[in-house]
Amino acid sequence: MPGTTTAGPAGPRDPAGPRDPSGPRDPSDIRRWRRYLADERAEESVYRNLAGRRDGEEQDILLSLADAEGRHQQHWIDLLGDDVGRPLAGDVRTRVLAGLAKRFGSVFVLALMQRAEDRSPYASDSDASAAMAADERIHGEVVRGLANRGRLRLSGTFRAAIFGANDGLVSNLALIIGISASGADRHIVLLSGIAGLLAGALSMGAGEYVSVRSQRELLEASAPHPDAGRAVVDLDVDANELALVYRARGMDPEAAEQHAAEVLAGLVQSVDATATPDGQGVDEHEAIGTGMSAAISSFLFFASGAIIPIIPYLFGLGGWAALTIAAVLVGIALLVSGSVVGVLSGASPAKRALRQLAIGFGAAAVTYVLGLLFGTAGV
C-alpha cells in the first residue's frame, strides 16, 4: 500500500502481468521497486503495532493485513533480485503512522491508513500483480470497517466536543470583534468575552444533555420489552403471534412467519425472540453517548474554544493588536479542528481545515460589519 509513491514510467497495467525479472532493468524502475518494498515494510509495521494494542477479532484482522503486506514485500524482493540493496526507510508519513500506532493505536491511525490504502498506485503499475492491486483495494475496505468501529465509539462525545470547541471559537471571536468594532474599550470587550464564554458553555452543556437524553429515551422506547422473551414459551403455536412482532419490525409476512416458526420450534436457540433478526450488532446507545458525557464535553470544549479569542485581552492588549492576535489564534485552532474532523471522516484534512476556517472567519467578518454599523449609529 505505498500510497504516496507514483507509478512512474511503468504506465498502465499490462494484462500479461509483471515483467520478467531477468529482462532489461532500468535504474528508475529499480528505485521505484525499492521504494515500494520500503513502504510495504513500513505498512506491515503499522499493522503489527496496531495489532499489539488490540485483542480478539480486531487483532486477528490486523495481523492478517500485516501478513498480506509481507507477501507484497516478497514480490518486490523477487523482482529486484541482486538489486534489492540495503533496506530503505519508508515514506515519512507511513513511518510517522507506525510510531503513532505503537504508542496510541487510535482510530486516528486507522483513519489515516484508510486514506493511504485508497491511494495505492498498484492498479496503474504494470510491475505490480493484479492480485496485489486487488489486495490493496480490499485492504482499504477492511481498514475502513475497523475505523468505523472506533468512529461509532467516539461519535457521541466527539460530536459534542468538536461542535462545542468550534462554537466557542467562532461565537466568542465574533462577539469580541463586534464589540470592538462598535468602539468599546478593552475592559468592556474582555467582560463581554468572559460573559460569552460562561453563557455559551452552560448553554451548550445543558442543550447537549437534554438532546442526548431525549435521543436515548426514544431509543429505549423503541427497544423490545425485556419481559417479552419469557412469553414466547406460552404462545399459541397455531396462531403464531410472534410473527406479528417481526412484521412490525419490517419483515415481510412470509419471512416473519418462517422465522417465528423456527424460534418456537427451538431451532434458533441463540437469538432473542424479540430482537430484530437482521440487526447488525451496533449499539445505538453507545454511538450517541451518554447525556452527562456529552454535556461535560460540550461545556469544557466550548470553554476551551471560547477562551482563545480573549487571551490577548487577558494579557492587557487592546485595539487592533488584540484583534489580530485573537484572529490568528482562532484561525490556527479552526485549522486544527477541521483537520481532525477530516482525518476521522477519511476525507482530506486540508479541505476540511480550510472549510472550517472560511466558515469561522466569515461569521466573524459579518459580526464586525454589524458592529461598525451599530457603532456608527450610536446604538
N, C-alpha and C positions, 0 to 999 in steps of 0.2 A: 504494500500500500504506500509506495513512495509518492505521496500526494503533491509534493512541491517540485518534483522533477519533471521537466518536459520530455516529450518523447524523442526530441532531437531529430536527426535526419532520417530516422528509420522509416517514417511515413506510415500510411495506413497498413492495417494488419494484412499479411499475406495469408490467403486461405490454406496454403500448403503448410503453414506453421513456421516455427523459428528456423533461422538459418543453420547451416551445418557448421559446427564449431571448428572444423578442420579447414574451412574455406578462408578466403582473404579477410583480414581483420583490420578495420580502420581504427586509428588511435582514439577518435571521438566516440566510437562505439564502445571501446574498452572502458573509457572514462564513464560513459553512461551506465554500463553494466555494473561497474564497481560502485557507482553511486546508488543504484537500485539495491545492490547487496547490502550496502551500509544502512540504507533506510529500512530494509526488511529486518535487519538485526536490531535496529533501534525500536521498531514497532513490536517485535517479539518481546523486547524488554518491557515496553509499556504494558502489554497484556499480562505478562508474568507478574509484574509489580502490582497491577490491579487485582489479579487473582490472589496474591498474597494477603490482601486486605479484605477478601470476601470468603464466604464458605458456601457449602451446598451447591445448588444448581448453578448459581452465578459464577462460582469459582470454576466449575467444570466447563462452562461455556467459554470463559476467558482463556483457560488452558488449551482448549481446542483451537481457539483463534491463534494462540501463540504457536501451536504445532503447525498450523497451516502456513504461518509466516516462515517457519523453519523449512517447510517444503519449498517455498518460493526461493529461499536463500540457496538451496541446493541447485535449483535451476540455473541461477546466475553463476554459481561456482563451477558447474559443469560447462557452461558456455565460456567462461573465462579461461578455464584450464590453467596453464602455466602463467597466465597474466593476472591471476587473482590478486597477487601482491599483498602488501600489508593491509590489515583491515582499516578502512576509513571510518571517520566519525559520521554518524547520521546527520541529517539536516538539523539546524538549531532548534526548530520548532518541535521536532519529534523527540530530541534529547531533553528539552525542557518538559515535555509531556511525561517522559519516562521518570524524571525526577519528581514531578508532581504526583504521579501515580504511586511512586514508592512511599512518599511522605503522607499523602492525603487519600488517594483513591476515591476522589469525589465524583459526583455527577458532572462536574465541570470538565474533568479529564475525558470522560466518556463522550460528552457533547462535542469536544474538540476532535476526538478521534473519529466521531461520526462524520464530521466535515472533511477530515483528512482522507478517510476511506472513499468518500464520494468524489475526491479529486484524483483518483488513481489514473495514471497515464497508460496503463497496460492495454486498454481497449484499442488504442491507436498506435501501439508499438508492435511492429512485426516480430520483434525478438522475444516478446512475452507470449506464452501459450494462451490459447483461448480459455483453457481451464483456469489459468491464473487470473485472467481478466474477469471471468465469471466469479471466482472466489472473492475478488475484491468488491464486486458489486453486492454479493451476498453478505460479506463482512459488514458492509455499511448498514444493511438492514438489521443484522444481529446486534451491532453496537447501538443502533437506533432504538431497538427494543429494550436493551439494558438501560440506556439513558432515560427512556420513558418511565421505567420503574422508579428511578431516582426523581424524575420530574414530578411524578404523582405524589411521592412522599414529601416533596418540597412545596408543592403548588400552593397549599393554603397559606402557610406562614410566609413563603417567599412572595406571593402576590401582595399580601398586606405590607411586607417590608418595602418592596420596590415602589408600590403606589404611595406609601407613606413618605418615603425619602424624596421622591420626585415632587409630590405635592408640597412638602416643606420647602424644598429648594425654590420651586417656581413661585409659589404663593408669597413667600416672605421676600424674595427678591423683588417681585412685582410690587409688593406693599411698600418696601423702603424706597424703591425708585419713584413710585407715585408720590409718596410723602415728600421726598427730597425735591422732586420737580415742582411741587406746589410752593416751595420756598421755606419750608420748615427748617429749624436749626437742628444741629446734630443731636441734642438731647431729646427732642421730640421724635426724631427718626429712630433713635435707639429704643425709646419706650414703646413706640409703635411696633418695632420688630420683636421685642420681647413679648408684648401682648399678643401679637400674631402667632408667635411660637406656641405659647401656652394654650391659647384658644383653639388653634388648629390641631395641636397634638391631642388635646382632650376630646375634641370633636371627632377626629379620626379614630381614636381608640374606642369611643362609645359607638360610633357608627359601625365599625368592623365587628364589634362584639354582637350587636343586635343583628347585623347581616348574617354572620356565620351561624349564630344560634338559631336564627329563623330557618336557614337552609338545612341545618342538621335536623331540626324538628320536622320539617317537611319530608326529609328522607326517612326518618323514623316512622312517620305516619304511613309511609308507603311500604315499609318493610313487613314481611309476614309476621303474624302474631306468634309469639313463642309457644303458645299452648295449642296451636293448630295442628302441629305434627302428631300430638298424642291422640287426636280424634280420628286419625286415619284408620286405626285398627277396628273401630266401631262403625265404619261406613258401610252402607248397603252396597254390596259388590255389584248387584244388578243395576242399581240406579247410577252408581259411579259418580257421585257428586264431586269427587276430586278433580274430574276433568274440567269442571267449571272454573276451578282455580287457575288451571293452566290456560284456558281460553281467555280468562280475564287478564292474564299476563301476556297475551299477544300470540299464543299458539293457535293454529287453525284447528277446527273441531276434530278432524281425523287424527292429527298428531297428538292432540290433547287427550283423546280417548285412549290411544295406544300407550302413551307414557303413563297415564293414570292406572291403566290395567297392569303395567309392569310393576309399578310401585306397590299396588295392592297384592300382587302375586308374590311379592318378596324378591323379585328379580333384581331390583336396584336397592341394595342394602346401604350403600354409602351416600345416597342422595337425600337431602332433606325433602320431605314430602311437599312442602310448600315453597321451596326455593325456585327461582326462575331456572328452568332446565338449561337454557343456553347462556347462563351467566359467564362472565369472563374472569371472575375472581378478583375484581377490582373493588377495593373498599372505598366507597364514595365518601364515607365519613373521614377516612384518612386523607383523601385527596383535598377536601376543603379545609381540613384542620379543625382546631377547637376554637370556640369563641374567645376564651381567655388568651390563648397564644396569639391569635390574630390581633386582639385588642392591644396586647403588650407590644407586639411587633410594630403595629401601626403607630402607637404613641412614641416609642423610642426612635423609630426611623424617621417619623415626621420631625421630631425634635432635633435629631441629628442633622437632617437636611435644612431645617429652618434656622438653625444657629449659624450656618455658614455665611449667609449674606450679612449678618450683623457683627461678624468677627472684627472687621475694621473699625466699627463704631465702638466696640468694647475696648479697643486699644487707643481710643481718643481721636481717631481720624474723623474727618468730615468732608463735605463737599464732593468735588469730582474725584479726588484721590480715593475716598472711601468707596464711592460708587464703582470706580474702575476695578479696585481690588476685589470688591464683592462680586462683580460680574465675572471676573477671571476665575475666582474660586468656585463659583456656582457652575461656570462652564466646564471646568475640569470634572466636577462631581457628576454633572449630567452626562459627560462623555463616558465616564467610568460606569455609571449605572446602565446606560444604553448598551455598552459593550457586554456587560454581564448578562443582560436580557438576550442579546444576540447570541452569545455563547450557549446559554442554556436552551435556547429555542432551535439551535442548529443552523441559524441563519448567519449572515455576515455581521460580525461585531461592528465593523466600521460604519455600515449603513445604519444600524440601529443607534449607534452613538451619535451620528450626525442628525438623525431624525429627532432624537431626544433633545439635542442642543437647539435645533431650529424651533421646536415647539416651546421650549422654555424661554428662549430669548424673544420669540415672537410675542408671548404673553407679557413679558416684561416691557417690551417696546410699546405695546398698546397702552399699558398702565402708565408709562412715562408720559405719553402724549396726553392722556386724560389728566394726569397731574398738572401738566403745563397749562391745560385749558382751565382747570379749576383755580390754579394759582393766578392766572391772568384775570379770571373773572372775579377774583376775590372771595371765592366760596370757602 
